[in-house]
């Protein structure tokens, strides 16, 4: 907002438009609570009735929602792809490969842009995310490390300052947190994989901090290629285990009580 705030007959529309811009640029994140009405009106330098009107416009558009306490929060926009087709796609092994192949291309682009465009604020957020990964890794906290992994990637998308890429990758990250396409916990359950992932994340981070876009892009793509390979190995091992269990149990339909195997 300008120093003088929003004035004129269309003050409510201008207020709504300003908040919309904050959502589009990623300054206001999905699910993020807004300030109380009184404080927000002061920050925007508008009257409370004007603010109320503007927020009503945003609610009508589905951009703001009320939480259980009646406070306004940013709607969960672009946090995942909700089409039922996604559920169908997520069950296919070949689609998981396609998803990771797409991620490799987009992650390379995001890291390259971040190395070129990251400002001091972005770099501080990246540093904090990397420190979280190191801390969780040192404490062998697989769950927290997996969450910090997603947060580092989100920080890279934000540092790339490409709004379309940011919202696409936020949606993909939302799907990743929910375990769509693959289960991150299975990756982080393996200490040797966790070590490699931590080293790869550090390589991406250091290339971005060194403002080396070529190295950042290469490291990001190599990271996704490794992830794709390990996920395929885990899936193959799980399939073999299922076959072994079915052999023991006769597929659940054999009468083997007291019978010797042979």
C-alpha positions as CSV (number, residue, x, y, z in Angstrom):
1,X,0.0,0.0,0.0
2,X,1.1,3.6,-0.5
3,X,1.7,5.9,2.4
4,X,-1.6,7.5,1.9
5,X,-3.5,4.2,1.8
6,X,-6.4,3.6,-0.6
7,X,-8.7,6.5,-1.2
8,X,-11.7,7.3,-3.4
9,X,-15.0,5.8,-4.3
10,X,-13.4,2.4,-5.3
11,X,-11.5,2.1,-2.1
12,X,-13.0,-1.3,-1.3
13,X,-12.1,-2.6,-4.8
14,X,-8.6,-1.2,-4.5
15,X,-8.2,-2.9,-1.1
16,X,-9.3,-6.2,-2.5
17,X,-7.0,-5.8,-5.5
18,X,-4.1,-5.1,-3.3
19,X,-4.7,-8.3,-1.2
20,X,-5.1,-10.2,-4.5
21,X,-1.7,-9.0,-5.6
22,X,-0.2,-10.2,-2.4
23,X,-1.7,-13.7,-2.9
24,X,-0.6,-13.9,-6.6
25,X,3.0,-12.9,-5.8
26,X,3.2,-15.4,-3.0
27,X,3.5,-12.9,-0.2
28,X,0.3,-14.2,1.3
29,X,0.5,-18.0,1.4
30,X,-2.4,-20.5,1.3
31,X,-3.9,-21.1,4.7
32,X,-2.1,-18.1,6.2
33,X,-4.2,-16.1,8.7
34,X,-4.6,-12.3,8.2
35,X,-4.2,-9.7,10.9
36,X,-7.2,-8.8,13.1
37,X,-9.5,-6.3,11.3
38,X,-8.5,-3.3,13.4
39,X,-4.8,-3.8,12.9
40,X,-5.1,-4.6,9.2
41,X,-7.1,-1.5,8.6
42,X,-4.4,0.6,10.2
43,X,-1.7,-1.2,8.1
44,X,-3.6,-0.5,4.9
45,X,-4.6,3.0,6.0
46,X,-8.3,2.4,5.2
47,X,-11.5,2.5,7.3
48,X,-12.7,-0.8,8.8
49,X,-16.0,-0.7,6.8
50,X,-13.9,-0.3,3.6
51,X,-11.7,-3.2,4.6
52,X,-14.7,-5.3,5.5
53,X,-16.2,-4.6,2.0
54,X,-13.0,-5.5,0.3
55,X,-12.6,-8.7,2.2
56,X,-16.2,-9.7,1.4
57,X,-15.3,-9.3,-2.3
58,X,-12.4,-11.7,-1.8
59,X,-14.6,-14.2,0.1
60,X,-17.1,-14.1,-2.8
61,X,-14.2,-15.0,-5.1
62,X,-13.1,-17.8,-2.9
63,X,-9.8,-16.2,-2.1
64,X,-10.4,-15.7,1.6
65,X,-12.3,-18.0,4.0
66,X,-13.2,-17.8,7.7
67,X,-11.5,-20.2,10.1
68,X,-13.1,-21.9,13.1
69,X,-12.5,-18.8,15.2
70,X,-14.1,-16.5,12.6
71,X,-10.8,-15.0,11.6
72,X,-10.0,-14.5,7.9
73,X,-7.4,-16.8,6.3
74,X,-6.1,-17.2,2.8
75,X,-8.0,-20.0,1.1
76,X,-6.0,-23.2,0.4
77,X,-5.4,-22.1,-3.2
78,X,-3.1,-24.1,-5.5
79,X,-1.9,-26.4,-2.7
80,X,-2.7,-29.5,-4.8
81,X,-4.4,-30.6,-8.0
82,X,-7.9,-31.7,-6.8
83,X,-9.3,-33.2,-10.0
84,X,-10.3,-36.9,-9.4
85,X,-8.0,-37.8,-12.2
86,X,-5.1,-37.2,-9.9
87,X,-6.2,-40.1,-7.7
88,X,-6.2,-42.3,-10.7
89,X,-2.8,-41.1,-11.9
90,X,-1.2,-41.5,-8.5
91,X,-1.9,-45.3,-8.5
92,X,0.2,-45.9,-11.7
93,X,3.9,-46.7,-11.4
94,X,4.6,-45.3,-14.9
95,X,2.9,-42.0,-13.9
96,X,5.2,-41.7,-10.9
97,X,8.1,-41.8,-13.3
98,X,6.5,-39.2,-15.4
99,X,5.8,-37.0,-12.3
100,X,9.5,-37.3,-11.2
101,X,10.7,-36.6,-14.8
102,X,8.6,-33.4,-14.8
103,X,9.9,-32.5,-11.4
104,X,13.5,-32.9,-12.6
105,X,12.9,-30.3,-15.4
106,X,11.1,-27.9,-13.1
107,X,13.6,-28.3,-10.2
108,X,16.5,-27.5,-12.6
109,X,14.7,-24.4,-13.8
110,X,13.9,-23.3,-10.3
111,X,17.4,-23.8,-9.0
112,X,18.9,-22.0,-12.0
113,X,16.6,-19.0,-11.5
114,X,17.2,-18.9,-7.7
115,X,21.0,-18.8,-8.3
116,X,20.5,-15.8,-10.6
117,X,17.7,-13.9,-8.8
118,X,17.8,-14.7,-5.1
119,X,18.1,-11.5,-2.9
120,X,19.4,-11.2,0.6
121,X,16.0,-12.0,2.1
122,X,15.7,-15.2,-0.1
123,X,19.2,-16.2,0.9
124,X,18.4,-15.9,4.6
125,X,15.3,-18.1,4.1
126,X,17.4,-20.7,2.2
127,X,20.0,-20.7,4.9
128,X,17.4,-21.3,7.6
129,X,15.9,-24.2,5.6
130,X,19.3,-25.8,5.0
131,X,20.1,-25.5,8.7
132,X,16.8,-27.3,9.5
133,X,17.8,-30.1,7.3
134,X,21.3,-30.4,8.9
135,X,19.8,-30.3,12.4
136,X,17.1,-32.9,11.7
137,X,19.8,-35.1,10.0
138,X,22.1,-34.8,12.9
139,X,19.3,-35.9,15.3
140,X,18.2,-38.7,13.0
141,X,14.7,-37.2,12.9
142,X,13.5,-38.6,9.6
143,X,10.1,-37.0,9.8
144,X,11.4,-33.5,10.4
145,X,14.1,-33.9,7.8
146,X,11.5,-34.9,5.2
147,X,9.4,-31.7,6.1
148,X,12.6,-29.6,5.9
149,X,13.3,-31.1,2.5
150,X,10.0,-29.8,1.2
151,X,10.5,-26.4,2.8
152,X,14.0,-26.0,1.2
153,X,12.5,-26.7,-2.2
154,X,9.7,-24.2,-1.6
155,X,12.3,-21.6,-0.6
156,X,14.1,-22.3,-3.9
157,X,10.9,-21.8,-5.9
158,X,10.3,-18.5,-4.1
159,X,13.9,-17.4,-4.7
160,X,13.4,-18.0,-8.4
161,X,10.9,-15.1,-8.6
162,X,8.8,-16.7,-11.3
163,X,5.2,-16.5,-10.1
164,X,3.7,-19.2,-12.4
165,X,6.5,-21.6,-11.5
166,X,6.0,-20.8,-7.8
167,X,2.3,-21.7,-7.8
168,X,2.8,-24.8,-9.9
169,X,5.5,-26.1,-7.6
170,X,3.5,-25.2,-4.5
171,X,0.8,-27.4,-5.8
172,X,3.2,-30.2,-6.5
173,X,4.7,-29.8,-3.0
174,X,1.3,-30.0,-1.5
175,X,0.8,-33.3,-3.3
176,X,4.2,-34.4,-2.1
177,X,3.4,-33.7,1.6
178,X,0.2,-35.8,1.2
179,X,2.2,-38.8,-0.2
180,X,0.6,-38.6,-3.7
181,X,2.8,-40.4,-6.3
182,X,5.4,-41.5,-3.8
183,X,5.9,-41.8,0.0
184,X,8.7,-39.6,1.2
185,X,8.9,-41.4,4.6
186,X,10.1,-44.5,2.8
187,X,13.0,-42.5,1.4
188,X,14.0,-41.1,4.7
189,X,13.6,-44.4,6.5
190,X,16.8,-45.5,4.9
191,X,19.9,-44.0,6.6
192,X,22.1,-44.4,3.5
193,X,19.5,-42.6,1.4
194,X,19.1,-39.8,3.9
195,X,22.9,-39.2,3.8
196,X,22.9,-38.8,0.0
197,X,19.8,-36.6,0.0
198,X,21.3,-34.3,2.6
199,X,24.5,-34.0,0.6
200,X,22.5,-33.3,-2.6
201,X,20.4,-30.6,-0.9
202,X,23.6,-29.0,0.4
203,X,25.1,-29.1,-3.1
204,X,22.1,-27.3,-4.5
205,X,22.0,-24.8,-1.7
206,X,25.7,-24.0,-2.0
207,X,25.5,-23.5,-5.8
208,X,22.6,-21.1,-5.3
209,X,24.4,-19.2,-2.6
210,X,27.5,-19.1,-4.8
211,X,25.3,-17.6,-7.6
212,X,26.3,-20.4,-9.9
213,X,23.2,-21.1,-12.0
214,X,24.7,-23.9,-14.1
215,X,25.9,-25.8,-11.1
216,X,22.6,-25.2,-9.3
217,X,20.6,-26.6,-12.2
218,X,22.9,-29.7,-12.6
219,X,22.7,-30.5,-8.9
220,X,18.9,-30.1,-8.8
221,X,18.5,-32.4,-11.8
222,X,20.9,-35.0,-10.4
223,X,19.0,-34.9,-7.1
224,X,15.7,-35.7,-8.8
225,X,17.3,-38.4,-11.0
226,X,18.7,-40.1,-7.8
227,X,15.3,-39.8,-6.1
228,X,13.6,-41.4,-9.1
229,X,16.0,-44.3,-9.1
230,X,15.7,-44.9,-5.3
231,X,11.9,-44.8,-5.5
232,X,11.9,-47.4,-8.3
233,X,14.2,-49.6,-6.2
234,X,11.9,-49.3,-3.1
235,X,8.9,-50.1,-5.2
236,X,10.6,-53.2,-6.7
237,X,11.7,-54.3,-3.2
238,X,8.1,-53.9,-1.9
239,X,6.7,-55.9,-4.8
240,X,9.1,-58.7,-4.1
241,X,8.2,-58.7,-0.4
242,X,4.5,-58.9,-1.3
243,X,5.1,-61.9,-3.5
244,X,7.1,-63.6,-0.7
245,X,4.3,-63.0,1.7
246,X,1.7,-64.4,-0.7
247,X,3.8,-67.5,-1.2
248,X,3.8,-68.1,2.6
249,X,0.1,-67.5,2.9
250,X,-1.0,-69.2,-0.3
251,X,-2.4,-66.0,-1.6
252,X,-4.9,-66.1,1.3
253,X,-7.0,-68.9,-0.3
254,X,-4.9,-72.0,0.2
255,X,-5.6,-74.5,3.0
256,X,-2.0,-75.2,4.3
257,X,-2.6,-75.9,8.0
258,X,-0.2,-78.7,9.0
259,X,1.1,-79.2,5.5
260,X,4.8,-79.2,4.7
261,X,6.1,-76.9,1.9
262,X,7.4,-78.7,-1.1
